[in-house]
């Protein structure tokens, strides 16, 4: 029941986190879309209003130009009218004078007097017309001057509005330009750091940090020699035989076929003393198969979800032990029918533990059989060396080793392979008499898993020995 509640809580938490992330992304994307839409509409309105004001300003300036030219013409026309009025007044003054009247009565004939009277009337009529024309011109001149003042005021207002609109820009582009201007120096620094820091770190790690490992000796979990394990042929599938009373715990994703005579049940947690480790390593909801008849039962174990994996069976005799990462264990066979002993060994104060950040080791005790998985197969290497010599192994490829071996790490052989990411900084090195297991190809190379979060998770599991 506690396991069911734990899995339910885990499922709810996982779903809740996924929904929260999806909801947050949806809200963020929608808010960004609204922001872009408002920015686009605002910019469109600004451009449209600016174009309208510019068109009106062009019309106002055209009206001002026309009014200015017309005022010049009116000034000239008024001046000409004034001159014609003065000329008409001279004629009227001449013909309508007292002496001229006396002269017309004394010396002029009736025809000449009639002609003189006609010219006088024409002069008076022309003067009256010119006066009316001048009044109209002056009225028009006054109106145009008022219009020119109004047009000038409107032009000033339009220029101010146009200047204000031109000084404004889209909120998005303004924010973008401001962000770019503020972040530009930091982005350049970050770009330089992104190029220089990894190179500097790898140089420091390879030439300074890694050599510090030579200060501490290897980690040895068991001083006395132990019985050597044996490994059956590695392949895509392996067959496990179960006698009466023997039990097999296998991950459901590795169970391919089994005899009907075997008793089946579900093992929610492989070892209740380490539930968190079993949960992280996937050793949960395992299938338990037990032989109950005199005849031997057969079980075929094969990876069902990852085509690059192969399995192998490691037999641990009575008194035998092996350090194995639980994440590499696909199944466990108990030859006695009792739960397999799993010990935890901590090495918190060993120098290499702090340099490699691996503090805990899991030791599986025989008699039992471990079903381990590895990329493109699993092999066993048996060693019998002295303390000065050892055998290197790619750190990522190592699956397990017997605790009577001296386990340590040494710097990778070449800087270029480490710099290009082909090999990790450290290689595992084993010394003494014993055996170790490794997969044929490192999982990172096969799955191309080297990204940040994968590295963080793998590092955390390594600290816990998983």
Secondary structure by P-SEA (a helix, b strand, c coil): caaaaaaaaaaaaaaaaaaaaaaaaaaaaaaaaaaaaaaaaaaaaaaaaaaaaaaaaaaaaaaaaaaaaaaaaaaaaaaaaaaaaaaaaaaaaaaacaaaaaaaaccccaaaaaaaaaaaaaaaaaaaaaaaaaaaaaaaaaaaaaaaaaaaaaaaaaaaaaaaaaacccaaaaaaaaaaaaaaaaaaaaaaaaacaaaaaaaaaaccccccccccccccccccccbbbbbcccccbbbbbbcccbbbbbbccccccccccbbbbbbcccccccaaaaaaacccbbbbbbbccccbbbbbbbbcccccbbbbbbbbcccbbbbbcccccccccccccccbbbbbbbccccaaaaaacccbbbbbbcccccccccccbbbbbbbbccccbbbbccccccccccccccccccccccaaaaaacccccbbbbbcccccccccccccccccccccaaaaaaaaaaaaacc
